[in-house]
Amino acid sequence: MEGNNPQTTRVPAAKSDRWWERAVIYQIYPRSFQDSNADGVGDLEGIRRRLDYIASLGVDAIWLSPIYPSPMADFGYDVADHCDVDPMFGSLASFDKLLDDVHAHGLKLLLDFVPNHTSDQHPWFHESRSSRSNPKRDWYIWRDPAPDGGPPNNWTSDMGGSAWEWDAATGQYYLHAFLREQPDLNWRNPDVRQAMLDVLHFWLDRGVDGFRIDVLWHCYKAAELPDNPPNPDYRPELGEKHKVLQHYSADQPEIHELAAAFRTMADSYGERLLVGEVCLPLPRLMAYYGSEAAPGVHLPFNFALLDCPWNPRALAEIITTYEAALPPAGWPNWVIGSHDAPRIAARIGEAQARVAMMLLLTLRGTPTLYQGDELGIGKVPIPAHRVRDPQDLRQPGLGLGRDRSRTPMPWNSAPFAGFSSTEPWLPLNPDWGSRNVSAQAADPGSMLALTRKLLHFRRLSDALTRGAFSLLHADEAVLAYERTFADERLVVVLNLSALPRPHPVRGVALVSTRGLPADPVTLRPHEGVILLPED
Ligand code: GLC
């Protein structure tokens, strides 16, 4: 990569100026943000009380993980009513109040839309499983047993085990790509489609600014439900979902027409944003942008940074192949953390998490920042008796647990870190006494201070929010790239190593992950800088 001709990797500046192209999205996991009613679980009123904090970060939009009524088998991703709020989180009235306040803070609000499945406690599923002749039977995917009485095919659930659950009362199996408590909807049934489009209408009419669409690529399965091919690379430690390749159980061609229908609906409300959760290799991911004639979601999530090797050459490869794969009108996006992925600081260490934050906030495209990453929350041990994540409970010992990324926000050094007045549903990060919002707000050298600085710097920079991108340099320790818009030219230089390194570019440092002043000749260990380059 060293000595790369910048012309070959140059990506031009954005032509249009839609709000979400310049925006930074902040993901809130509502159970763990702020409790306001002393039950140890976060809620909407808690979020509302923290809006000043969110706005002060310098982000533009909030995405809320699911807030709908749910038995919480998968912590809200098992929806029992798409058009209401779980009492644990509040009510429709508290939602409306939150939405008004979000807008009053100049922020946007995205909800999580979960179209692939519902809870098994959803009234639709109650009806569907009540008898084979129920009008809603076909709203879910029911099949007779295989000739040996076993499941209809070899599909595995993403949470482990077969994707089929036997229903003795009606003598058929139903399909669930995730937990058995999350039966898959049958999107080939037009009534399902209409009912779910009505759900989008319901929230758009209430004024939400868009949706993050859960497991979008799962919604359609091949009509005949053939066996999936076995995965030749399967190893048990990967988890049972990898036993077979999801060739027929996901990413079917019909999904793009559905994504286009979601998009048409969103566009009919003005500039509303659709972010699609799509975990697929690049060429298949790119198809979710749709075409000019039939646009898909605005932002198919780009998870490439979540599990990549943390070295400059690998990052350069990821960034340039992603940029090169984007369709002409496709706007990029980047993610370094979520409620499903290990914490970035746990994965690469706190010093590099600061570098990762600079990377996230200076690449071309819309970043999504996950709550708590602005504090550099790292490893959080979850004692066995406190494990709550169903994925971990079903496949213990594989390190698949997601609780470690879902621990409560530490706000201050009051009991329970100011998150709640009672024991929270998950443990706090062990260093919450010092790693909390109020301690870091008072420390100019903190991760929070750095995140704020980067977010505010980014806001004021056309080069960072919509400028062109060129890769300048990647060796075994240092990655450098340039962002330009009109006369504005900035260079980002990231030292991914624990040693001092010579600067590949001359210039004046405007921001450093290790604080200013920065040495113009030598990068400090783990230092990232944004430079005004010398010409
Ligand atoms: C998505 C969510 C994850 C959930 C799954 C099933 O991947 O992010 O948390 O378990 O969908 O809904």
Boltz pocket constraint, residues with backbone or C-beta under 6 A from the ligand:
constraints:
  - pocket:
      binder: B
      contacts: [[A, 74], [A, 77], [A, 78], [A, 114], [A, 178], [A, 214], [A, 215], [A, 277], [A, 339], [A, 340]]
      max_distance: 6.0
